[in-house]
Amino acid sequence: MRAPIFWDGPSGHPAARLLGPLGALYGRHTAARMDRAGARGPCPVLCVGNFTLGGAGKTPTAIALAALLRELGARPAFLTRGYGGRLSGPVSVDPERHGADETGDEALLLARAGPTVLSRDRPAGARLCAERGADIVVMDDGLQNPSLAKDLAFAVLDAGAGIGNGRTFPAGPLRAPLARQWRHVHGLVLVGDGPKAEPVAEAARARGLPVHRARLVPGGDFSQRRVLAFAGIGRPEKFFASLREAGAEIVATRAFPDHHPYTIRDTDRLAAEARSLGADLVTTAKDHVRLARPFAARVAVLPVRLDFADPAALRAQLGAVLGRFG
């Protein structure tokens, strides 16, 4: 879905006020659900979630955290519910065998970075992770899901978006009132820069929570390349900015809803427009796995990685959790 424009506006917007009572009910229900006790996993569980609906950079954060865990000698496995896919699991994800229609896009990206289990039943998924040799589970999303107890939980926040108008869905982007969500997190991962996120960072520090700053770093060299850039992610403008940072000359952009299932009509239009502009087609890794293979072969991918400003601080926090279970 595309986020309504008023989510990013003042909290007093007429649409936000009209939907406020419904948002209050939704927020209370979600907050009460978050307070429930979850089942203990067979090994430590690290949750990488966010306060709001939409993309915040959870998947690249999960991949970066798993890399730090490996540096500490751990054997992490990813756990995902497979949003957008038809499989319910638990199943080990194989990017050579599974498609995005089965597992969703995020599961395929995670599986390229390490062992990945898809399961709508998170406790069952954690058990399969342990059976496959993991000694820590890195759960992509699920902060608001109480079924599996979290030993360490990070909230990822896109600094460019912040928490929008600060209201709860559908009046705003928050999944539950922010004051109720803080009790369930052990740190904030702030991706990028922007004034909208600073009040949230200050609130984290006031609660004694660490704020881990990070940025998405584009890879590859796109200098001197004319491109038509397209993306179906939470904030496509972030991708377009990264592509410009990589040196590309963007002659056109096309934004689709998050997790958009590309049709033949979509890809035919993109191919025809790129030909007319004399441009190369470029998209995100997350979008690329949702493309049909014949078309995907004609589309370049902008790779990105998440770099932490102070990885030593994160290693210390991760190491403390591993030490408790060592």
ChimeraX attribute file (.defattr): number of C-alpha atoms within 10 A of each C-alpha:
attribute: neighborCount
match mode: 1-to-1
recipient: residues
	/A:1	13
	/A:2	13
	/A:3	16
	/A:4	13
	/A:5	9
	/A:6	18
	/A:7	23
	/A:8	17
	/A:9	14
	/A:10	13
	/A:11	18
	/A:12	13
	/A:13	14
	/A:14	12
	/A:15	15
	/A:16	22
	/A:17	15
	/A:18	13
	/A:19	16
	/A:20	20
	/A:21	14
	/A:22	14
	/A:23	24
	/A:24	18
	/A:25	14
	/A:26	18
	/A:27	22
	/A:28	16
	/A:29	13
	/A:30	20
	/A:31	19
	/A:32	13
	/A:33	15
	/A:34	21
	/A:35	15
	/A:36	13
	/A:37	12
	/A:38	14
	/A:39	13
	/A:40	15
	/A:41	21
	/A:42	17
	/A:43	17
	/A:44	23
	/A:45	25
	/A:46	25
	/A:47	27
	/A:48	26
	/A:49	27
	/A:50	29
	/A:51	24
	/A:52	25
	/A:53	18
	/A:54	17
	/A:55	18
	/A:56	26
	/A:57	23
	/A:58	24
	/A:59	24
	/A:60	20
	/A:61	25
	/A:62	26
	/A:63	22
	/A:64	17
	/A:65	22
	/A:66	23
	/A:67	17
	/A:68	19
	/A:69	20
	/A:70	11
	/A:71	11
	/A:72	14
	/A:73	12
	/A:74	16
	/A:75	18
	/A:76	27
	/A:77	26
	/A:78	31
	/A:79	34
	/A:80	28
	/A:81	25
	/A:82	25
	/A:83	20
	/A:84	17
	/A:85	17
	/A:86	12
	/A:87	17
	/A:88	15
	/A:89	19
	/A:90	22
	/A:91	16
	/A:92	20
	/A:93	26
	/A:94	16
	/A:95	17
	/A:96	9
	/A:97	6
	/A:98	14
	/A:99	19
	/A:100	26
	/A:101	16
	/A:102	17
	/A:103	27
	/A:104	25
	/A:105	24
	/A:106	24
	/A:107	31
	/A:108	25
	/A:109	20
	/A:110	23
	/A:111	21
	/A:112	14
	/A:113	16
	/A:114	16
	/A:115	19
	/A:116	29
	/A:117	31
	/A:118	30
	/A:119	22
	/A:120	16
	/A:121	15
	/A:122	25
	/A:123	20
	/A:124	17
	/A:125	27
	/A:126	31
	/A:127	17
	/A:128	22
	/A:129	29
	/A:130	19
	/A:131	11
	/A:132	14
	/A:133	12
	/A:134	21
	/A:135	20
	/A:136	26
	/A:137	28
	/A:138	27
	/A:139	29
	/A:140	25
	/A:141	22
	/A:142	20
	/A:143	23
	/A:144	19
	/A:145	16
	/A:146	18
	/A:147	17
	/A:148	23
	/A:149	21
	/A:150	25
	/A:151	19
	/A:152	19
	/A:153	23
	/A:154	26
	/A:155	24
	/A:156	27
	/A:157	26
	/A:158	25
	/A:159	23
	/A:160	18
	/A:161	18
	/A:162	25
	/A:163	25
	/A:164	21
	/A:165	21
	/A:166	20
	/A:167	27
	/A:168	31
	/A:169	23
	/A:170	23
	/A:171	26
	/A:172	29
	/A:173	24
	/A:174	24
	/A:175	24
	/A:176	29
	/A:177	21
	/A:178	19
	/A:179	9
	/A:180	15
	/A:181	20
	/A:182	17
	/A:183	11
	/A:184	16
	/A:185	21
	/A:186	19
	/A:187	23
	/A:188	24
	/A:189	27
	/A:190	26
	/A:191	25
	/A:192	19
	/A:193	16
	/A:194	13
	/A:195	11
	/A:196	16
	/A:197	20
	/A:198	14
	/A:199	12
	/A:200	19
	/A:201	22
	/A:202	13
	/A:203	14
	/A:204	18
	/A:205	14
	/A:206	10
	/A:207	12
	/A:208	11
	/A:209	16
	/A:210	18
	/A:211	21
	/A:212	19
	/A:213	20
	/A:214	21
	/A:215	20
	/A:216	19
	/A:217	14
	/A:218	18
	/A:219	15
	/A:220	12
	/A:221	13
	/A:222	18
	/A:223	13
	/A:224	9
	/A:225	14
	/A:226	20
	/A:227	23
	/A:228	26
	/A:229	29
	/A:230	21
	/A:231	26
	/A:232	24
	/A:233	23
	/A:234	21
	/A:235	22
	/A:236	21
	/A:237	15
	/A:238	15
	/A:239	22
	/A:240	25
	/A:241	13
	/A:242	18
	/A:243	28
	/A:244	14
	/A:245	16
	/A:246	17
	/A:247	15
	/A:248	21
	/A:249	18
	/A:250	19
	/A:251	15
	/A:252	16
	/A:253	15
	/A:254	14
	/A:255	17
	/A:256	19
	/A:257	15
	/A:258	19
	/A:259	22
	/A:260	16
	/A:261	18
	/A:262	15
	/A:263	12
	/A:264	12
	/A:265	9
	/A:266	11
	/A:267	15
	/A:268	12
	/A:269	12
	/A:270	17
	/A:271	18
	/A:272	11
	/A:273	15
	/A:274	19
	/A:275	13
	/A:276	9
	/A:277	13
	/A:278	13
	/A:279	19
	/A:280	18
	/A:281	23
	/A:282	26
	/A:283	24
	/A:284	22
	/A:285	18
	/A:286	23
	/A:287	24
	/A:288	24
	/A:289	19
	/A:290	21
	/A:291	19
	/A:292	15
	/A:293	11
	/A:294	8
	/A:295	13
	/A:296	18
	/A:297	10
	/A:298	12
	/A:299	19
	/A:300	17
	/A:301	19
	/A:302	21
	/A:303	16
	/A:304	18
	/A:305	14
	/A:306	20
	/A:307	16
	/A:308	20
	/A:309	12
	/A:310	12
	/A:311	16
	/A:312	11
	/A:313	14
	/A:314	20
	/A:315	16
	/A:316	12
	/A:317	16
	/A:318	17
	/A:319	17
	/A:320	13
	/A:321	17
	/A:322	19
	/A:323	9
	/A:324	9
	/A:325	10
	/A:326	8
